[in-house]
Amino acid sequence: MTNNILFINTGVIWGGVEGWNYKTAKALDKRGYNIFILAKSETPFSKKCKKANLQVNTIKEINSSSFFNLFRVNKLKKYLIKNKIDVMFFCQSSHFKFASLAGYLANVDRIIYRRALAKPINNHFYNRLALENFVTDFMAISKTTLNKSLEKLPENVVSKEKIKLIYNGVNSKKFVNPKIKNNIRKQYNIDQDDILIANIGRLGRQKAQQDLINAINELNKNYKKFKVLFVGTGDKAQEYKNLVKELNLEDKIIFTGFREDVPSILKQVDFVAHSAIYEGCPWIVLETMAAAKPIVAVDIPSVRELVIDGETGILSERNTTKFANTLLKMIQNKEKEKMGEYAQKIYKKNYTFNKMIDNIEKRILY
């Protein structure tokens, strides 16, 4: 059994990767492991880890060229040896060559690259070198992530023994039967008989909310009794607000900004709409399942991996009219509640946070 576990993250914003590192580190700390954190100074991740009484040390930002800085590699090697690190986790693609080389030189037992990005790893010599010789475990968060990550690489670079497929996990206490913190209908003056839909996530290019907005515009021509909450912030926020204004949808779409009561919101909506271009293992899909709500989503591989079309949600082509028709189909579906209950049943079996931590322990740490 391993004892000393290090998480490396130099992200300056709070995102999915930071959230995973923080929650996983805390959970393993509670299970008796000695947890070490290397983070950039004064970041949200660093501050939250310190607040949770985890051992936090500072490291400068790591980028793709850090791998070639032998002074920095040696410094991390010394840190690993000094603290007798048995296991190290890193998630960012910019980190894996640098961190895995230092781990290899320090004779760290398990060097884990958690791959959350569903994009190909370039077939460069130094990527192959790190994956084949330094990384001991390649932890993919979905089959989609695994297949997409390796598609440009020769078959033998990442051996089957190294591959660990461990899906994300969502906290049951938060999302299964949460308390209602704010009455959303009352707060935003939404009629009780209006269908309430939510889109939850960063307002940015990857999430492609413009496709949902255009579908809502089409839906509005045939059906009127609905409202859509766009929950989140991002660099496309103003662009999407302008589009909503241009399409005269301000009475249909409500931008809530960032909210900390997402579990409470999910409990109050009828279903969730999702329009991302690509995902690794989308948190919001798992959270929707945990909350016993169905989902309407554009059909991409990672979503198809989680959603059973027609049973726990409905998938649509990325086409404005078809997406609008799919939204209408869910609105008119009298089995929405049963679909949500079935989704939650699957979540409880496969995608709880404790299940994820158990899998990490069984498949990597022991």
GUFI-226892 format. One record per residue (C-alpha): residue number from 0; residue in one letter; y, z, x. Coordinates in nm, 3 decimals. Example, Ala and Ser with C-alpha at 12.3 -4.5 7.8 and 13.67 -1.06 7.14 Angstrom:
residues 2
(martor 0 'A' (-0.450 0.780 1.230))
(martor 1 'S' (-0.106 0.714 1.367))
***
This chain:
residues 366
(martor 0 'M' (0.000 0.000 0.000))
(martor 1 'T' (0.344 -0.088 0.125))
(martor 2 'N' (0.626 0.165 0.132))
(martor 3 'N' (0.955 0.024 0.265))
(martor 4 'I' (1.090 -0.266 0.061))
(martor 5 'L' (1.409 -0.460 0.133))
(martor 6 'F' (1.610 -0.675 -0.109))
(martor 7 'I' (1.864 -0.913 0.046))
(martor 8 'N' (2.143 -1.056 -0.170))
(martor 9 'T' (2.492 -1.166 -0.066))
(martor 10 'G' (2.606 -1.306 -0.401))
(martor 11 'V' (2.970 -1.228 -0.476))
(martor 12 'I' (2.944 -1.257 -0.856))
(martor 13 'W' (2.707 -1.089 -1.099))
(martor 14 'G' (2.448 -1.342 -1.210))
(martor 15 'G' (2.080 -1.369 -1.294))
(martor 16 'V' (1.968 -1.337 -0.931))
(martor 17 'E' (2.178 -1.023 -0.878))
(martor 18 'G' (2.048 -0.878 -1.202))
(martor 19 'W' (1.686 -0.943 -1.105))
(martor 20 'N' (1.728 -0.786 -0.759))
(martor 21 'Y' (1.905 -0.481 -0.900))
(martor 22 'K' (1.662 -0.415 -1.186))
(martor 23 'T' (1.352 -0.480 -0.977))
(martor 24 'A' (1.476 -0.260 -0.692))
(martor 25 'K' (1.548 0.024 -0.936))
(martor 26 'A' (1.208 -0.010 -1.102))
(martor 27 'L' (1.020 -0.004 -0.772))
(martor 28 'D' (1.231 0.291 -0.657))
(martor 29 'K' (1.114 0.481 -0.966))
(martor 30 'R' (0.754 0.392 -0.880))
(martor 31 'G' (0.788 0.569 -0.546))
(martor 32 'Y' (0.872 0.294 -0.300))
(martor 33 'N' (1.146 0.335 -0.039))
(martor 34 'I' (1.405 0.074 -0.135))
(martor 35 'F' (1.659 -0.078 0.103))
(martor 36 'I' (1.943 -0.312 0.003))
(martor 37 'L' (2.138 -0.553 0.221))
(martor 38 'A' (2.442 -0.683 0.035))
(martor 39 'K' (2.788 -0.816 0.097))
(martor 40 'S' (3.047 -0.539 0.089))
(martor 41 'E' (3.225 -0.450 -0.236))
(martor 42 'T' (3.035 -0.697 -0.455))
(martor 43 'P' (2.922 -0.605 -0.808))
(martor 44 'F' (2.562 -0.602 -0.678))
(martor 45 'S' (2.648 -0.369 -0.389))
(martor 46 'K' (2.844 -0.131 -0.614))
(martor 47 'K' (2.572 -0.112 -0.880))
(martor 48 'C' (2.302 -0.046 -0.621))
(martor 49 'K' (2.510 0.234 -0.467))
(martor 50 'K' (2.568 0.384 -0.810))
(martor 51 'A' (2.190 0.383 -0.863))
(martor 52 'N' (2.155 0.581 -0.536))
(martor 53 'L' (1.972 0.302 -0.356))
(martor 54 'Q' (2.008 0.275 0.024))
(martor 55 'V' (2.272 0.005 0.068))
(martor 56 'N' (2.383 -0.149 0.396))
(martor 57 'T' (2.635 -0.426 0.448))
(martor 58 'I' (2.556 -0.777 0.563))
(martor 59 'K' (2.791 -1.073 0.595))
(martor 60 'E' (2.753 -1.371 0.364))
(martor 61 'I' (2.445 -1.579 0.440))
(martor 62 'N' (2.469 -1.957 0.418))
(martor 63 'S' (2.248 -2.250 0.517))
(martor 64 'S' (2.378 -2.253 0.875))
(martor 65 'S' (2.310 -1.879 0.934))
(martor 66 'F' (1.956 -1.981 1.029))
(martor 67 'F' (2.096 -2.133 1.352))
(martor 68 'N' (2.295 -1.820 1.446))
(martor 69 'L' (2.045 -1.647 1.674))
(martor 70 'F' (2.276 -1.346 1.721))
(martor 71 'R' (2.269 -1.280 1.345))
(martor 72 'V' (1.895 -1.345 1.324))
(martor 73 'N' (1.834 -1.094 1.603))
(martor 74 'K' (2.060 -0.838 1.436))
(martor 75 'L' (1.861 -0.860 1.113))
(martor 76 'K' (1.536 -0.844 1.313))
(martor 77 'K' (1.651 -0.514 1.472))
(martor 78 'Y' (1.746 -0.376 1.129))
(martor 79 'L' (1.399 -0.461 0.994))
(martor 80 'I' (1.222 -0.297 1.288))
(martor 81 'K' (1.446 0.012 1.284))
(martor 82 'N' (1.382 0.073 0.913))
(martor 83 'K' (1.011 -0.017 0.935))
(martor 84 'I' (1.043 -0.271 0.655))
(martor 85 'D' (0.701 -0.368 0.515))
(martor 86 'V' (0.818 -0.611 0.247))
(martor 87 'M' (1.134 -0.819 0.203))
(martor 88 'F' (1.253 -1.011 -0.102))
(martor 89 'F' (1.521 -1.281 -0.107))
(martor 90 'C' (1.606 -1.532 -0.378))
(martor 91 'Q' (1.890 -1.759 -0.274))
(martor 92 'S' (1.797 -2.094 -0.119))
(martor 93 'S' (2.068 -2.029 0.143))
(martor 94 'H' (1.887 -1.710 0.249))
(martor 95 'F' (1.528 -1.812 0.289))
(martor 96 'K' (1.527 -1.976 0.635))
(martor 97 'F' (1.749 -1.709 0.794))
(martor 98 'A' (1.578 -1.409 0.635))
(martor 99 'S' (1.223 -1.539 0.675))
(martor 100 'L' (1.275 -1.613 1.046))
(martor 101 'A' (1.408 -1.260 1.110))
(martor 102 'G' (1.119 -1.116 0.908))
(martor 103 'Y' (0.866 -1.319 1.105))
(martor 104 'L' (1.014 -1.209 1.439))
(martor 105 'A' (1.010 -0.846 1.320))
(martor 106 'N' (0.644 -0.872 1.209))
(martor 107 'V' (0.725 -0.781 0.847))
(martor 108 'D' (0.397 -0.780 0.651))
(martor 109 'R' (0.515 -0.959 0.335))
(martor 110 'I' (0.807 -1.201 0.338))
(martor 111 'I' (0.869 -1.311 -0.021))
(martor 112 'Y' (1.082 -1.604 -0.126))
(martor 113 'R' (1.140 -1.565 -0.499))
(martor 114 'R' (1.224 -1.913 -0.618))
(martor 115 'A' (1.424 -1.917 -0.943))
(martor 116 'L' (1.585 -2.260 -0.907))
(martor 117 'A' (1.409 -2.551 -1.076))
(martor 118 'K' (1.526 -2.802 -0.817))
(martor 119 'P' (1.338 -2.973 -0.531))
(martor 120 'I' (1.339 -2.814 -0.186))
(martor 121 'N' (1.444 -3.084 0.059))
(martor 122 'N' (1.172 -3.211 0.291))
(martor 123 'H' (1.356 -3.106 0.608))
(martor 124 'F' (1.176 -2.990 0.922))
(martor 125 'Y' (1.329 -2.640 0.917))
(martor 126 'N' (1.243 -2.592 0.547))
(martor 127 'R' (0.882 -2.688 0.617))
(martor 128 'L' (0.878 -2.463 0.925))
(martor 129 'A' (0.999 -2.159 0.729))
(martor 130 'L' (0.773 -2.217 0.428))
(martor 131 'E' (0.461 -2.288 0.630))
(martor 132 'N' (0.499 -2.029 0.906))
(martor 133 'F' (0.743 -1.752 0.808))
(martor 134 'V' (0.723 -1.701 0.430))
(martor 135 'T' (0.405 -1.514 0.329))
(martor 136 'D' (0.453 -1.537 -0.050))
(martor 137 'F' (0.622 -1.807 -0.256))
(martor 138 'M' (0.705 -1.638 -0.586))
(martor 139 'A' (0.790 -1.886 -0.863))
(martor 140 'I' (0.927 -1.765 -1.196))
(martor 141 'S' (0.772 -2.048 -1.400))
(martor 142 'K' (0.540 -2.347 -1.364))
(martor 143 'T' (0.846 -2.568 -1.403))
(martor 144 'T' (1.019 -2.395 -1.112))
(martor 145 'L' (0.707 -2.418 -0.898))
(martor 146 'N' (0.641 -2.786 -0.963))
(martor 147 'K' (1.004 -2.891 -0.928))
(martor 148 'S' (1.057 -2.687 -0.610))
(martor 149 'L' (0.760 -2.841 -0.429))
(martor 150 'E' (0.779 -3.200 -0.553))
(martor 151 'K' (0.943 -3.340 -0.235))
(martor 152 'L' (0.725 -3.143 0.008))
(martor 153 'P' (0.385 -3.236 0.154))
(martor 154 'E' (0.099 -3.057 -0.023))
(martor 155 'N' (-0.003 -2.838 0.269))
(martor 156 'V' (0.341 -2.685 0.336))
(martor 157 'V' (0.300 -2.407 0.078))
(martor 158 'S' (-0.066 -2.309 0.056))
(martor 159 'K' (-0.220 -2.210 -0.276))
(martor 160 'E' (-0.280 -1.861 -0.137))
(martor 161 'K' (0.095 -1.813 -0.090))
(martor 162 'I' (0.190 -1.916 -0.442))
(martor 163 'K' (0.252 -1.630 -0.685))
(martor 164 'L' (0.350 -1.733 -1.039))
(martor 165 'I' (0.530 -1.429 -1.184))
(martor 166 'Y' (0.747 -1.484 -1.490))
(martor 167 'N' (1.070 -1.297 -1.554))
(martor 168 'G' (1.047 -0.987 -1.769))
(martor 169 'V' (1.287 -0.847 -2.026))
(martor 170 'N' (1.346 -0.478 -2.095))
(martor 171 'S' (1.174 -0.380 -2.421))
(martor 172 'K' (1.397 -0.077 -2.481))
(martor 173 'K' (1.706 -0.297 -2.480))
(martor 174 'F' (1.594 -0.591 -2.691))
(martor 175 'V' (1.320 -0.471 -2.925))
(martor 176 'N' (1.491 -0.304 -3.221))
(martor 177 'P' (1.824 -0.226 -3.054))
(martor 178 'K' (2.093 -0.022 -3.222))
(martor 179 'I' (2.376 -0.222 -3.378))
(martor 180 'K' (2.683 -0.132 -3.172))
(martor 181 'N' (2.931 -0.357 -3.355))
(martor 182 'N' (2.905 -0.521 -3.694))
(martor 183 'I' (2.954 -0.883 -3.584))
(martor 184 'R' (3.011 -1.023 -3.931))
(martor 185 'K' (3.277 -0.764 -4.001))
(martor 186 'Q' (3.440 -0.804 -3.658))
(martor 187 'Y' (3.476 -1.181 -3.692))
(martor 188 'N' (3.516 -1.193 -4.071))
(martor 189 'I' (3.193 -1.385 -4.133))
(martor 190 'D' (3.059 -1.405 -4.489))
(martor 191 'Q' (2.728 -1.232 -4.554))
(martor 192 'D' (2.574 -1.553 -4.689))
(martor 193 'D' (2.677 -1.762 -4.388))
(martor 194 'I' (2.395 -1.853 -4.149))
(martor 195 'L' (2.486 -1.692 -3.816))
(martor 196 'I' (2.385 -1.877 -3.499))
(martor 197 'A' (2.443 -1.765 -3.139))
(martor 198 'N' (2.466 -1.948 -2.809))
(martor 199 'I' (2.451 -1.693 -2.528))
(martor 200 'G' (2.513 -1.775 -2.165))
(martor 201 'R' (2.757 -1.894 -1.903))
(martor 202 'L' (2.999 -2.160 -2.028))
(martor 203 'G' (2.931 -2.413 -1.755))
(martor 204 'R' (2.786 -2.752 -1.668))
(martor 205 'Q' (2.423 -2.635 -1.647))
(martor 206 'K' (2.426 -2.489 -1.998))
(martor 207 'A' (2.581 -2.808 -2.144))
(martor 208 'Q' (2.743 -2.644 -2.447))
(martor 209 'Q' (2.932 -2.966 -2.517))
(martor 210 'D' (2.603 -3.106 -2.651))
(martor 211 'L' (2.575 -2.815 -2.891))
(martor 212 'I' (2.940 -2.846 -2.999))
(martor 213 'N' (2.893 -3.215 -3.076))
(martor 214 'A' (2.576 -3.135 -3.271))
(martor 215 'I' (2.764 -2.868 -3.467))
(martor 216 'N' (3.028 -3.127 -3.552))
(martor 217 'E' (2.753 -3.351 -3.692))
(martor 218 'L' (2.589 -3.059 -3.875))
(martor 219 'N' (2.922 -2.967 -4.035))
(martor 220 'K' (2.927 -3.299 -4.220))
(martor 221 'N' (2.611 -3.205 -4.411))
(martor 222 'Y' (2.616 -2.826 -4.426))
(martor 223 'K' (2.906 -2.580 -4.446))
(martor 224 'K' (2.779 -2.223 -4.475))
(martor 225 'F' (2.734 -2.131 -4.109))
(martor 226 'K' (2.912 -1.985 -3.808))
(martor 227 'V' (2.825 -2.013 -3.438))
(martor 228 'L' (2.906 -1.748 -3.178))
(martor 229 'F' (2.954 -1.870 -2.821))
(martor 230 'V' (2.891 -1.556 -2.618))
(martor 231 'G' (2.992 -1.574 -2.252))
(martor 232 'T' (3.254 -1.694 -2.008))
(martor 233 'G' (3.261 -1.964 -1.743))
(martor 234 'D' (3.453 -2.242 -1.577))
(martor 235 'K' (3.409 -2.476 -1.876))
(martor 236 'A' (3.543 -2.227 -2.131))
(martor 237 'Q' (3.882 -2.393 -2.178))
(martor 238 'E' (3.732 -2.740 -2.187))
(martor 239 'Y' (3.494 -2.633 -2.464))
(martor 240 'K' (3.772 -2.461 -2.658))
(martor 241 'N' (3.976 -2.781 -2.637))
(martor 242 'L' (3.680 -2.983 -2.766))
(martor 243 'V' (3.634 -2.743 -3.058))
(martor 244 'K' (4.003 -2.778 -3.144))
(martor 245 'E' (3.987 -3.156 -3.114))
(martor 246 'L' (3.690 -3.168 -3.354))
(martor 247 'N' (3.853 -2.923 -3.599))
(martor 248 'L' (3.566 -2.678 -3.564))
(martor 249 'E' (3.774 -2.364 -3.512))
(martor 250 'D' (3.652 -2.226 -3.846))
(martor 251 'K' (3.289 -2.278 -3.740))
(martor 252 'I' (3.276 -2.180 -3.372))
(martor 253 'I' (3.384 -1.841 -3.241))
(martor 254 'F' (3.427 -1.778 -2.868))
(martor 255 'T' (3.357 -1.410 -2.814))
(martor 256 'G' (3.403 -1.402 -2.436))
(martor 257 'F' (3.179 -1.177 -2.227))
(martor 258 'R' (2.994 -0.914 -2.431))
(martor 259 'E' (2.784 -0.622 -2.315))
(martor 260 'D' (2.617 -0.580 -2.656))
(martor 261 'V' (2.394 -0.891 -2.647))
(martor 262 'P' (2.086 -0.704 -2.782))
(martor 263 'S' (2.297 -0.586 -3.077))
(martor 264 'I' (2.425 -0.942 -3.136))
(martor 265 'L' (2.073 -1.086 -3.127))
(martor 266 'K' (1.961 -0.837 -3.391))
(martor 267 'Q' (2.232 -0.963 -3.628))
(martor 268 'V' (2.201 -1.341 -3.590))
(martor 269 'D' (1.963 -1.571 -3.778))
(martor 270 'F' (1.866 -1.772 -3.472))
(martor 271 'V' (1.976 -1.881 -3.125))
(martor 272 'A' (2.077 -2.232 -3.011))
(martor 273 'H' (2.023 -2.340 -2.650))
(martor 274 'S' (2.139 -2.661 -2.482))
(martor 275 'A' (2.088 -2.623 -2.106))
(martor 276 'I' (2.017 -2.925 -1.884))
(martor 277 'Y' (1.779 -2.732 -1.660))
(martor 278 'E' (1.653 -2.374 -1.622))
(martor 279 'G' (1.402 -2.185 -1.411))
(martor 280 'C' (1.279 -1.925 -1.659))
(martor 281 'P' (1.571 -1.877 -1.901))
(martor 282 'W' (1.656 -1.513 -1.966))
(martor 283 'I' (1.811 -1.585 -2.305))
(martor 284 'V' (1.490 -1.748 -2.432))
(martor 285 'L' (1.291 -1.438 -2.333))
(martor 286 'E' (1.557 -1.207 -2.479))
(martor 287 'T' (1.553 -1.405 -2.805))
(martor 288 'M' (1.176 -1.370 -2.821))
(martor 289 'A' (1.199 -0.996 -2.751))
(martor 290 'A' (1.453 -0.959 -3.031))
(martor 291 'A' (1.214 -1.133 -3.275))
(martor 292 'K' (1.444 -1.429 -3.336))
(martor 293 'P' (1.355 -1.799 -3.338))
(martor 294 'I' (1.537 -2.053 -3.122))
(martor 295 'V' (1.656 -2.412 -3.150))
(martor 296 'A' (1.666 -2.566 -2.804))
(martor 297 'V' (1.702 -2.895 -2.628))
(martor 298 'D' (1.356 -2.981 -2.501))
(martor 299 'I' (1.345 -2.922 -2.125))
(martor 300 'P' (1.027 -2.828 -1.930))
(martor 301 'S' (1.107 -2.459 -1.867))
(martor 302 'V' (1.195 -2.399 -2.233))
(martor 303 'R' (0.887 -2.588 -2.349))
(martor 304 'E' (0.685 -2.351 -2.130))
(martor 305 'L' (0.805 -2.052 -2.336))
(martor 306 'V' (0.875 -2.188 -2.685))
(martor 307 'I' (0.596 -2.309 -2.914))
(martor 308 'D' (0.757 -2.596 -3.103))
(martor 309 'G' (0.739 -2.535 -3.478))
(martor 310 'E' (0.597 -2.184 -3.437))
(martor 311 'T' (0.843 -1.971 -3.237))
(martor 312 'G' (1.129 -2.221 -3.238))
(martor 313 'I' (1.213 -2.588 -3.277))
(martor 314 'L' (1.274 -2.825 -2.986))
(martor 315 'S' (1.504 -3.125 -2.998))
(martor 316 'E' (1.579 -3.432 -2.793))
(martor 317 'R' (1.917 -3.433 -2.616))
(martor 318 'N' (2.071 -3.647 -2.888))
(martor 319 'T' (2.363 -3.539 -3.103))
(martor 320 'T' (2.218 -3.647 -3.439))
(martor 321 'K' (1.868 -3.517 -3.363))
(martor 322 'F' (2.003 -3.187 -3.232))
(martor 323 'A' (2.215 -3.150 -3.549))
(martor 324 'N' (1.913 -3.229 -3.767))
(martor 325 'T' (1.707 -2.971 -3.579))
(martor 326 'L' (1.974 -2.706 -3.637))
(martor 327 'L' (1.972 -2.794 -4.008))
(martor 328 'K' (1.593 -2.780 -4.014))
(martor 329 'M' (1.602 -2.424 -3.879))
(martor 330 'I' (1.880 -2.323 -4.119))
(martor 331 'Q' (1.668 -2.441 -4.412))
(martor 332 'N' (1.343 -2.297 -4.277))
(martor 333 'K' (1.225 -2.010 -4.494))
(martor 334 'E' (0.982 -1.895 -4.224))
(martor 335 'K' (1.251 -1.803 -3.969))
(martor 336 'E' (1.161 -1.436 -3.975))
(martor 337 'K' (0.789 -1.505 -3.924))
(martor 338 'M' (0.870 -1.741 -3.637))
(martor 339 'G' (1.071 -1.463 -3.471))
(martor 340 'E' (0.793 -1.210 -3.522))
(martor 341 'Y' (0.541 -1.444 -3.360))
(martor 342 'A' (0.780 -1.502 -3.069))
(martor 343 'Q' (0.808 -1.126 -3.020))
(martor 344 'K' (0.430 -1.089 -3.025))
(martor 345 'I' (0.401 -1.341 -2.740))
(martor 346 'Y' (0.683 -1.167 -2.553))
(martor 347 'K' (0.510 -0.828 -2.574))
(martor 348 'K' (0.191 -0.977 -2.436))
(martor 349 'N' (0.341 -1.178 -2.148))
(martor 350 'Y' (0.709 -1.122 -2.073))
(martor 351 'T' (0.801 -0.754 -2.072))
(martor 352 'F' (0.984 -0.614 -1.772))
(martor 353 'N' (0.703 -0.365 -1.703))
(martor 354 'K' (0.453 -0.653 -1.704))
(martor 355 'M' (0.661 -0.831 -1.441))
(martor 356 'I' (0.677 -0.520 -1.218))
(martor 357 'D' (0.302 -0.462 -1.264))
(martor 358 'N' (0.237 -0.821 -1.153))
(martor 359 'I' (0.458 -0.780 -0.845))
(martor 360 'E' (0.268 -0.463 -0.752))
(martor 361 'K' (-0.079 -0.608 -0.811))
(martor 362 'R' (-0.024 -0.954 -0.663))
(martor 363 'I' (0.217 -0.884 -0.377))
(martor 364 'L' (0.260 -0.518 -0.284))
(martor 365 'Y' (-0.106 -0.408 -0.279))
***
